[in-house]
Amino acid sequence: MALATTTLALYGVGGAALATSLVKLRQRIGLSQAKHKSLAGHARIARRLAAFVPFYDYDESRFFCSDDAPADVREHRRAGFERLSALYKTRFTETIRRTAEAAESISDLQFTDAYRVPFQYSRYVRTHLPSAAFMQSSAGVTVTDLDGNRFYDVSGSYGVNVLGYDFYKGAIERGAARVRELGPVLGSYHPVVVENVKLLKEISGLDEVSFHMSGTEAVMQAVRLARYHTRRTHLVRFCGAYHGWWGDVQPGIGNPQPARDTYTLRDMSEESLRVLRTRRDVACVLINPLQALHPNGSAPSDSALLDSGRRAHFDKEAYTAWLLALRAVCTERNIALIFDEVFVGFRLARGGAQDYFGVRADLVTYGKTLGGGLPIGVVCGRSDLMKRFRDDRPADICFARGTFNSHPYVMAAMNDFVRHLQTPDGQSVYRNLDQIWNERAQKLNERLHAEKLPVEVANLSSIWTVCYTRPSRYNWMLQYYLRVEGLALSWVGTGRLIFSLDYTDADFAAVADCFIAAAKAMQRDGWWWSNPALTNKSIKRTILKEVIARRLFSAGP
Ligand SMILES: Cc1ncc(COP(=O)(O)O)c(C=O)c1O
């Protein structure tokens, strides 16, 4: 009898363990199904593979014909490259000299310099088309380098420049004048903070505000709060989305440490919704609405422009439906929905992405332009999620500080910015915004098409990316042609063009002329020569073979 009872109990325990394992297995499978099939969707594998890729680069002869172009094309390219190089060295002399000097001691400059183009070409390009990373002034939509060359600025200062540089110069000056009496006193607030909070609550539609020093920190705090209040461990981010450089939101390449409590799921996918519906460990879902332009794609940089596979297309209706579905599942499962509007906030609409897509979040992070030209990160949220301590457990707190939080000068420049949004002038900026930028993109695309250039642009309002319509290994060269035609791009090259909203039609027409001239010159110089056998797939295959051969047959690690 006793034996029978024990056996039964063992069966019971075994059955329960089996059931638990099956549930876990099902969840594990569900998670795998909700991953995007690209490497960006598999952060751990991507990191491991990245460690496997050895350095190699092309010598001068291979540099010009890595796509096996015939000798005449190669020589044509070489002549074009030499002309460009001579132009660089005569036109940007002082700017290049100062950059080279500074790069010896600025690690960030060394990094951006090395990662402007695919690594196989990088060394040769750096030698002949050196970086010119200094500017001396800005005015209107232009910036001027140390040699006096004026460029149309399409870098957008990483997205900070929404209203135009002249506005931010004014905001900083007016702000500094307002808080001068207090100066850099930290810890106590300048009264200007009160109005900032009032306006931010109104803009975000949320109850409370906290100030930080960068977008990265704002995201850290939003996620920490979500974990604290839900008592769950994991954050969900979507494939390719950037949320700053803090470890938990950067689980793949770039972070030496694996992120243990992060799920990277597929954007716009039913399987991802299923994961959110079934798992119990998800504290928050982080959305960067910029992904609407390239769901599941990483921030496009020319250093990854190995072929012409870059794709982008903004479908507002589809993305809105996705956000609504996420909203519903987050509400149902008590998961905090965080909109990371550090990039797009105040660029798409006065009320940011929440306003633009008509979907409300529980926590919203802002940054960049909100500082009125100075460094900032802000979290706005529901009061139950923003609270940093528990009334019934005094030692259980959610700690967040920062020496420079609420710095008077930043608060005052911010105040100038948020007040400006209240004025008729500030509000008029957003009138017909999408229509204006969509028409500009369409016109440029029509011109590119009419000129039979294998290039087109895709846009999310004033945020643009350049796509390439014919397989090629040399698309990244366009950034250098654009510069000599007078466009200042950021270090990610043609992956991201960001326009400030003070661009007039005439300014934009001038940019479009530069763009066409650059693309035509590049075409003339033979970089887009392409034989019918060349496909994006065949390019990738060639590179893979090179990597494997290098790995197997070269000495060294
Ligand atoms: C969506 C988003 N979140 C966070 C960040 C990080 O902001 P910061 O560079 O101010 O730390 C960025 C920066 O580009 C961003 O685009």
The ligand as an SDF file (V2000), in Angstrom:
LIG
                    3D

 16 16  0  0  0  0  0  0  0  0999 V2000
   15.5290   56.1050  -30.2290 C   0  0  0  0  0  0  0  0  0  0  0  0
   16.7520   56.4780  -29.4710 C   0  0  0  0  0  0  0  0  0  0  0  0
   16.8230   56.1830  -28.1750 N   0  0  0  0  0  0  0  0  0  0  0  0
   17.8950   56.5110  -27.4410 C   0  0  0  0  0  0  0  0  0  0  0  0
   18.9770   57.1380  -28.0080 C   0  0  0  0  0  0  0  0  0  0  0  0
   20.1660   57.4850  -27.1770 C   0  0  0  0  0  0  0  0  0  0  0  0
   20.2120   58.8500  -26.9520 O   0  0  0  0  0  0  0  0  0  0  0  0
   21.6000   59.5390  -26.5370 P   0  0  0  0  0  0  0  0  0  0  0  0
   22.4910   59.4300  -27.7250 O   0  0  0  0  0  0  0  0  0  0  0  0
   21.2190   60.9470  -26.1860 O   0  0  0  0  0  0  0  0  0  0  0  0
   22.1140   58.7770  -25.3610 O   0  0  0  0  0  0  0  0  0  0  0  0
   18.9490   57.4530  -29.3610 C   0  0  0  0  0  0  0  0  0  0  0  0
   20.0990   58.0990  -30.0040 C   0  0  0  0  0  0  0  0  0  0  0  0
   20.2370   58.1760  -31.1880 O   0  0  0  0  0  0  0  0  0  0  0  0
   17.8050   57.1110  -30.1240 C   0  0  0  0  0  0  0  0  0  0  0  0
   17.7420   57.3710  -31.4160 O   0  0  0  0  0  0  0  0  0  0  0  0
  1  2  1  0
  2  3  1  0
  2 15  2  0
  3  4  2  0
  4  5  1  0
  5  6  1  0
  5 12  2  0
  6  7  1  0
  7  8  1  0
  8  9  2  0
  8 10  1  0
  8 11  1  0
 12 13  1  0
 12 15  1  0
 13 14  2  0
 15 16  1  0
M  END
$$$$
